[in-house]
Amino acid sequence: MKCFLPLLSLASAAQALYFFVDGATPKCFFEELPKDTLVVGHYSAEEYDDRVNAWQQHSGLNIFISVDEVFDNDHRIVSQRGSSYGRFTFTSHESGDHKICFVPSSSSGRSSWLSSHGPNGGIKMKLDLAIGESSAIESSDKDKLQDIATSVKDLNARLNDIRREQVFQREREAEFRDQSEATNARVIRWIIIQLVVIGVTCAWQLSHLRSFFIKQKLT
């Protein structure tokens, strides 16, 4: 059975619906999209549980999703198999009808069970479509974007801390180097002064001894 989802407008839009699908016949929807339009779909599939008389998700349920460009000889742009819940995205390359199909399957191969179980038969699915760069798409990923932005801010803060630490270490190294050079210069000056004093003292002593010996010889 084919159902049509009307395009609410050429601007951004969000659409949500429930439907039932069995394991034998694909459930397809047609959406007319303008060129270069982003589409994000969130889906969830539930099986009917007789024990609690309610629809519940099942880990053994898989959903195959396909998107074909009807205007381009059913050129397939999405072919994705996922669990009982997830999301799919695509961008329309040209304006025209796009066929979005869903086929459930069971990891245990219970195709007959899928087509007959439940009060309405088959699997109950919920589909949310966000079309265009709208607040609906942005809000769906808002928490992830905020987490990424927070992580980036934390990384930037850490990088700034590392840079400040590096600057501080370079300043300490420069200060230590200046102190070492100043100390070495003072030590060298003191050595030169000591050598000069020792040289002057030695020269004076030699001159004094020479004068003494001369006097002693004359006498």
Secondary structure by P-SEA (a helix, b strand, c coil): cbbbbcccccccccccccccccccbbbbbbbbbccbbbbbbbbbbbbbbccccbbbbbccbbbbbbbbcccccccccbbbbbccccbbbbbbccbbbbbbbbbbbbccccccccccccccccbbbbbbbbccccaaaaaaaaaaaaaaaaaaaaaaaaaaaaaaaaaaaaaaaaaaaaaaaaaaaaaaaaaaaaaaaaaaaaaaaaaaaaaaaaaaaac
